[in-house]
Amino acid sequence: MSKYVVAGAGQVGYHLAERLAEQGHEVVVVTRSGSGPRTEGVRRVAADVADAARLTELARGAEALFNCVNPPYWRWPADWPPMAASFLTAAERTGAVLVILGNLYGYGPVDGPITEDLPLAATGTKGRVRARMWADALAAHEAGRIRAVELRGSDFFGPGAVAGSHLGERFVPRLLAGKPAFYLGDPDQPHSWTYVKDVARALEIAATDERAWGRPWHVPTAPAVSAREVAKRVCELAGVSQPPRISVMPRLLRLVAGLFSPMLRELGEVQYQFDRPFVLDSSAFQATFGMHPTPLDEALTETLDWWRTRERSAA
């Protein structure tokens, strides 16, 4: 079987490492703390991915190197450039396919469905950082130095998506408890939600199919629905009798809270994603590779099961 290196063990890296290990592959998970799934076939390594020499050493003999790292929003301008450069160096020195887990920030505000052929025209800090990362990787790919591909999804949800997810700890467990869910935008706007297990599946496909290399792709994502509709489905699937309630933080309060919360302050830059329709078009990946998104109800059921197991363990 093959060797794969997964940098990052968060809401996507964890699932990806488990998926690869379950297929019998040798998987090396790299994080600062040495965390990661305790699954047979997974070797957890504590290392700084900005250390190009160390990352290169770990990626020797690997078929692919997955960049699933996500530093805190407020540190992106300082943290991402050295890490991104390290990934490029390791991929070039080892020949591993560089598979980048991206997002939609680089596009900036878009009218209509978001497709891969749109320009990366964002003017915000985070959008410019992500656009530069892909531009550098693509330039190295086109120069023949590396093989690279980027997978982009909308807001993640699912098992393991907790604090950083808009459908995470502020949303699902509160609905299960009969409390109002918190949401930082207009809950009635159509919004695309990308299931974390679908992200892991798409990353694996992109790493192993050369048709994927040299361009960005959108992760297969179910049709857009509003946060209110998601809340309704969560309560129906969970058997919660009372109608779902959503508590929306007013814009002025968000601005004030941002003075004390770096995360809220940074989210203000991409607030357009939640105050207007935000619809991802993933038809290109689906048509090319035959992968389709997990139906919303199935994904929400698995998410609910995970939250219930987590709460029982905590109790």
Summary of the structure (lengths in Angstrom):
residues: 315
radius of gyration: 19.1
end to end distance: 39.9
largest distance: 58.8
contacts: 1063
relative contact order: 0.13
helix: 45%
strand: 16%
